[in-house]
Amino acid sequence: MNTPVTSAAPGPLAHTKKQVDGDWPQWIAENRLRNCTPDSMIATMVANGLDREACAHAIAHVETDPAYLAARKHQQLQRKLESVLANLQKLWESDSAYAQVEKRAAPSADEFIARYVRGCRPVVLTDMARDWPAMQRWSPQDLKARFGHLEVEIQADRNADPHYEENKLEHRQMSKLGEFVDRVLAGGPTNDYYMTANNEALRQPGFAPLLADIGTLPAFCDASQLGRLSSFWFGPAGTLTPLHHTP
């Protein structure tokens, strides 16, 4: 089991022997919840100019705080849930066909629900979009020609931040879609900028023609729900990376 490592300190202090205030109490609570040792935390705090005795007192005080104790209880519940899910994952992996992703042309609604939805199995549905106008129409050039004047929210400057997913609010920028298309086409492979989920673009009436480019849907899909879609993904091809995870 890996030994927890204290997270980054709130920041350097202007002078030494500073009292434990500002963002430090939250930092203490977060690191104790990650099971970092008080000694390792005190070392970090002292290195940032805090008084050793005050640090020890602040850590002891946080551990008696009702909010911290409540967080510990919720943490225990989360770990139990993680254990249940881990056991369920092991059960799925015991299937000899676990690593195989099926390809199906037209499963019935009942089979799709029973085998893939309730059965939690991935599936590739083939030939489903053959009659969609989008298949002939959608391209970066088409997006620019029809919707380039519309403003969209993008995620930018992601490469400099290893935790860009967690800090996504700090990476929001607004751009004309046409300008963003030009940026994507000129920039080559990169993960530095992307239109990601939650951009709410499809809530703009101007993007309604995109949904009209979707044709026949399988029986287990409700076409009336298309109007509830709010976002779409667009960016450099083949550059999305997995979510970063901090132990």
N, C-alpha and C positions, 0 to 999 in steps of 0.2 A: 504494500500500500504506500503511495507517495506521501511524503511529509508535506503538509500544507506550507505554502510560502506566502508571506504577507504581501498584500497588494500594494500598489504604489501609494506613497504618502500623499496627503493633500497638497503639499508644496513646501518649498523652503520658507523659513521664517526670517523676518527682518532682523531679529536679534535673539540672543540666547535666553535661557531660563524663562521662556514664554509659558504661560499657563495653558492648560489643556482646554481649548475652547474652539469656536468656529466649526470647521468640518471634522475635527478630530473625534468627537464622541461617536459620530456615525461611522467613521473609519474604524474605530475600536470595535463597535458592534458587528460590523460586516466581517472583520477579520476573525473575531472570536466565533462567529457563526460558521466560518470556514475552518474552525478548529486550529487556527494558528496559535502558537504558545504565547503566553504573556511575555516571556523573556525575549522572544524574537520581535515582538511588537514594541516592547520597551526600547530595544536596541535601535529600531528604526526611528522611533519618536525622539530619542535622545540625540541621534544623529541629525535630526532636523531642529535641534535647539530647545527641546522641551526638558523640563526638570525631571530627573529619574523618579524621585519620590512622588511627584505630582502625577506622573504617568501611571505608576503602580496603583495609586489611589483611584485614578479615573477608570482604569480597567476593572478594578474591583467594584466600583460603583455601577458601571454599565451592567455587570452581571447580576445585579440585584434589581435592575430597572424592570418594571412590569411589562413594558413594551418588548424588551429583549427576551424576557421569559416567555411571553406569548409567541414571539418569533421562533424560539426553540421548540415549542410544542408543534407549531405548523411545520417546522423543519422535519420533525420526527414523522409527522403524517406524510409529508412529501417523500421521505425515504421509504416508508412502507409502500407507498404507491409505486415508486420506482422499482422496488423489489418484486411487486406483483407483475409489473410490466416486463421486467427482465425474465421472470419465469415463463410468462406467456410467449416472449420472444424465443426462448429456448424450445418451447413446445412447437412453435411454428418451424423452427430450424430443424427439428427432428424429421420433418417430412423429406423424403428423398428427392422430391421435385421442388424443394424450397428455392433453389437458385435459378429455376427456370421461369421465365416470364412468358405466359401463353399469348398467342396471337389469334384473335377470333374476328371473323367477318361480321357476324350478326347473331350474337346470343340473344335468346328471348329475354324479355323483361324479368320473368321469374327466375331464370337461371342466372342472369347477371346479378340480381339482388342476392340470391342465395349463395352463389359460388364466390363472387368477387367483392360484394359490399359486406355482407355479414361474414363471409369467409376471410375477409382481409387479404385478398390475393390481388397482386397487380396484374393488369391485362393490357395488351395493346389491341385497340379496336381498329381493324383495317378497313379501308374503303369507305369509311364513314363520311368523309368530306369530299367525295369525288364530284358531287354535283354543286358544291358551294361556289358561288361567284368569287369568293375570297381566293380560291385556288388559282384562278387566272388573273386576279387583280392585285392582291396584296404584294407590296414590295416597298422598299424604302422610298423609291421615287414616287410611288402612288400615294404613300402617306404624306409626303411633302406637297404634292400637287393638290391633293384634296383638303388636307388638314394643316398644312404648314403654317397658316396664320393663327392657329389656336395655341394658347399658352398651356404648358403642361409642367407638372412637377417631376424633377429628376433627382437622383442621388448622385452626388459628385464628390471628387477628392477622396475617394475610398481607399486608394492604394497606400496613402500615408497613415491610415488608421487600421490597425489589426483587429479592432473591434467595431468596424463600421456598421455591422448589423445592429448591435446593441445601441450604437450612437447615431442611429439613422436620422433622428430629428435634427442633428447638427449638420447633416450632409444634404439637407434639402435645398434645392435651387429651383427657380422658375426659368423656363426657356420657351421660346416659340418652337413648335415642333419642327418646322422647317430648318431652323438653325441647328437643332439637335440632330436631325437626320444628316445634315452636312458634317457635323462633328463626328458622328459615328462612322460615316463613309470615309472620312479623311484620316481618322485616328488609328485604324488598324486594330488588331486584337488588344484588348485592355479590359480590366475590371474597374477602371477608375471612375466610370460614369455609366449610369443605366437608368432606364425607366423601370421601376420595380412595382411590386404590389402596393396597394393603398395610395396610388397616385390620384385616384378619384377622377381620372380623365373621362371615363365613359359617362359620368354624370353630366357632362357638358352636352347640351343639345346638339352642338356642332359635330359631335362624334357619332351621332345616331346612325349615319350611313354605314359605319363599320359593322353594326349588328345586322343590317340588312344584307350584308354579304355572306351571312351564315345561312346555309341551305337546310336540307333535310337532316333531322336529328333522329337518333334511334328511339325506339318506343319507350325506353326507360328514362328518357330525358323530357323535361317539361319545357317546351319552347317558350311558353308564356313567362318563364323566369329569366329570359335573356335580358329583359329590361332592368333587372336588379343588379346586373354586372356593373362594377364601378371602376375597374382598372384593367390595364393591359401592360404586357412586358415588351420592351423594345430596347435593344442595345447591341454592342459588338457581339458577333457570333462566337459561341464557344468559350465564353470568358467567365461565366458565373462560377463562383467558388462556394464550397460548403460553409455553413454557419460556423463561426469560430466558437469554441467552447472553452471556458476557463474552469479547471477543476476546483 
